[in-house]
Amino acid sequence: MLYHINQNNNQMIRKITSATKAFLGAVALLLMFTTTALGQDTPAEGIKKLNDHMKVQLSLNDSQHAKVSDINRVFVQKVGESEKGNTSKLDKAKKVKALEAERDTKLKSVLTEDQYKVFVANRAENTKKLKALLPAKQ
């Protein structure tokens, strides 16, 4: 019975750790795109640079660029709002994951299949680079 309790605790710890890593990764990516990596002064400038970067990387037309800009603005706004709450890191991580899924769904409806594949590949590459920068857990 004690083994079963320890096993349940280990599973819960793994879930919390995984959610926390996802949350920190999402926040770090958000910060990377809105402040540090793009070198702007305000979040609004960061969103603009992100949108302009996506326009070039994904070869967006003007209509797509406008729609993607709106999607990114709403996403960043909602993530910022979720950060302000007094909820646990796990709950914040779940919220960010849900917001990312919502954003992805909206982007899929705007981007072509090939553009979306490039977006996902770029995001995976950025996540990989970011994880390399984060300190290793002991």
ABEGO torsion letter per residue (X at the ends): XAAAAAAAAAAAAAAAAAAAAAAAAAAAAAAAAABAAAGBABAAAAAAAAAAAAAAAAGBBAAAAAAAAAAAAAAAAAAAAAAABABBAAAAAAAAAAAAAAAAAAAAAABBAAAAAAAAAAAAAAAAAAAAABBBBX
